[in-house]
Structures are given as structure tokens and as C-alpha cells.
Amino acid sequence: MIQKAKGTYDVYGEYGKRLLYVEELIEGLMEKYNYEYFRTPIFESSSLFHRGVGETTDIVTKETYDFKDRGNRDLTLRPEGTASIVRSFIENKMYGNHIMPVKAWYYGPMFRYERPQSGRCREFYQFGVEIFGCEDPISDAEVISIPVNLYKLLGLKEIKVNINTLGDKESRELYRNALIEYFKPHLDTLCDDCKERFNKNPLRILDCKIDANKDIMKSAPKTIDYLNEKSKDYFEKVKKYLDALDIKYTVNTNLVRGLDYYTHTVFEVEAKVEGFGSQNVLCGGGRYDNLVENLDGPKTSGVGFALGLERLMTALEYEKIELPIINEIDAYIIPMSENEKEYAMNLCMNLRLNGFICDIDYNNRSLKNNFKNADRLNSKFIIIIGDEEIKSNIITIKNNKTKEEYKINKDELIDFLDSNLPS
Ligand code: HAM
């Protein structure tokens, strides 16, 4: 038997309903925030991610799905959304056409060749936003508010918002030099990956999972001590806006994030519910004031975040959150025999197009089995179509809860259902 590829999963049943509910909630939330929907291709030129996400990141060095197409082009299944949205922003010249800021939201599958475990898949879905052309800390706070409000709307309680700042280019450079000085004498105690990071991007040493608990990590220089006045002021303002929005946060000075493009604010939201497991980062993001320029666009600032749907769904499960998903239908239609199927199907389609949730017996079940099926589907009404009904155009409809039966002219059926179904 052919099985699904490692690190992927199928969606169906109750999980599918819960997922659709969350997706609709996201869509509604983005409408309220007045963000524009973007959809970019699932594969892009490999160089976009090498230059965009960063040559030294684990994502690019170890995790991309790269392939050549039949025209010998180097392509990559996107490992994240930001680089693609930036590419689209530049390619579609939005810096010229739009009134700034451009506020984008996106949703779709991402691919990373990681070791699969709970909360870590090779194909996973991200919902994310990116704001272009706003250098005011109000936009950083707004971005952080989006996942926080989504979690709140869903009823998640056990979450923790961690924030930090990497400062502007100048502060980052100072900090980088301080880290080089600090780690240089201890290089042989670090893992092989960190030895490589030391040369290419020493900030990423702080993000290492292997060396994380070593003392040398705990006493490493903190970004906060290398900020210039401008960067300090920027971070203070982000915090003030978060306070104004009543968003509780913790400043975590070791938070540097795993992608290369960040400047100033970085943040992550963790799930704190017991038993959640090690992949407890529900979302992450931050500011990237040089990425648009690095990808050949005009100097334009950016800030955004992305959250993983799989981890969000797991958090909802662990916090035992019930979602208001619909598990019932309005009417179940039973044709008494093969002769009534066309009429019944026509009626069913008409009701569906008038907004009712309807199903029909496709399989010529016995009346007894059809009643059982109506109960299984939690149907509020049962409509039985026999030859009498077709001749007279008078439909027999039964309230499946009270068991009351009505005879209704076919033309009045929609009005009947409208007034007898709770809105
Ligand atoms: P990221 O931290 O790499 O950031 O991913 C964001 C979120 O995607 C994670 O917090 C996690 O919930 C989910 N995620 C990542 N990898 C996996 C995986 N293998 N399996 C399941 N879920 C996963 C970014 O991708 C940035 N583009 C975020 C951003 C947007 N920064 C600025 N704008």
C-alpha cells in the first residue's frame, strides 16, 4: 500500500471541521484588521530563499526541498512565506502603486525537511502577515496583537509572549562583534554547527538547540546592552504600545530567532499548557528593515509574523477547547424508490441553493435504515418523497426531534423551513 510521505498528514472528519472553523476565524480577523489577501506560488527560484531567509540558517542549509524542473531551473518548495511576499511586493511594484503601508496576509503550506515529531512536520500550514513601509513601532505592536487576539478569540489561556530587540544595523554590528569576542576563546566547547555560525552569523549561536543549556550560553552578552539610543527608544515604544493594548509580555534577551533577516523587534508566543511537548512555539516574527533592499527592492521596512496551524490545533486540543462547529444538517431527503430519486435530487439541490444544509439517500436504503442515517447526521427534518408526493406536489416533512409530521405544498417548503429552523 502506498502511504503518505514522512512528515505529512491527512485532514478529515472532526479535525477537518475544527480546522475549517479556525481558518474562517482567521479570514474574518484579517478582514477586521483591514489586511490584503496575498497568495504566492508554492515553489520559487531557490535563490530567493538563499538570499532572503539567509545562507547560514538551518532552514536553508539543511531543510529546503530543492529540485530542478524539466527546463533545468533551480526551484525550491517554499519553507516560509516572508521571502515570497517580499518578492511579490517588489515584483508587482507595490512600493509605487499602493498607499503605504501595504498590509498583507497569507495562508498556505510550507515545506521543511526536518525530523518529524509532534508539532514538527515536513509539510505544515502557516498563517502570516507582513506590513511594508511603516517604520513606526505601532506596526510592531499591531503585528504582535494579531496572534494574541486570535488565541484570545479561540479561548487559549496558557500562552506566553516573549519579545526582544536586535536593534538597528549599527547596534546589531556592535552586538555581533561582542559575541565574536566572547565566543572566540570557547569555540572548541561549541557544536560543529555553532563553529560554522561563529564565522557566518554568530547571533545564531544563541539560537542553538544543542548548546542551549551550556553555561557559556547563559552568560553570553545580551543584545539589550549594545543598543544605540535610537534602538533603545524604538523598543521602549513597542513595549508602550503593547501596554496600551493590554498585551502581557516577557522580555527574553536570548531570543534571536532562526532566520537571518531580523532587525529591532523579534517575538515568539509559546504554549504553556502542560504536556504540550518541545515544539511549543506557536508563532514567531519580527521586524526586517533591510530585506526588501537585500532582494533588490527599494529601501522599505517590513514587519510580520507567522503561526503554525498544526501547533495551534494541538494547543486547542490540550486546552480542551470546544469549538462551535456545526454537526447537524437541516434536512435529510428520502426517495422511497428509484422512481423518486430525480425529483428528490432536484428538491435537495434547490434547498441547498437556498441556503439549507441538506443531504439525500444516494444508496436506496430501507426506510428504517434511512431514519437511522438521518439520526446519525443529526438532521433536524426528514423529507420523504413517494409517488403520491410527486403527483400532488404535497411534501411530507417530519420534525426529527418532536416527530411531528407536516404536509406542505412544495412551493411553500422554503418558507416552512425558514420559519421552523432556529436562525
Ligand atoms: P518561523 O519561526 O520559522 O518564522 O515559523 C513560524 C511558525 O511556523 C513557528 O512558530 C511554528 O508555529 C510554525 N512552524 C515552523 N516550522 C514548522 C514545522 N516544521 N512544523 C510545524 N510548524 C512549523 C517564519 O517562518 C517567519 N517567516 C515568520 C515571519 C513573518 N517573520 C516576519 N514575518
Boltz pocket constraint, residues with backbone or C-beta under 6 A from the ligand:
constraints:
  - pocket:
      binder: B
      contacts: [[A, 79], [A, 80], [A, 81], [A, 82], [A, 112], [A, 114], [A, 119], [A, 120], [A, 121], [A, 122], [A, 123], [A, 124], [A, 125], [A, 126], [A, 128], [A, 129], [A, 130], [A, 258], [A, 259], [A, 281], [A, 282], [A, 283], [A, 284], [A, 285], [A, 286], [A, 287], [A, 303], [A, 304], [A, 305], [A, 306], [A, 307], [A, 308], [A, 309], [A, 310], [A, 311]]
      max_distance: 6.0
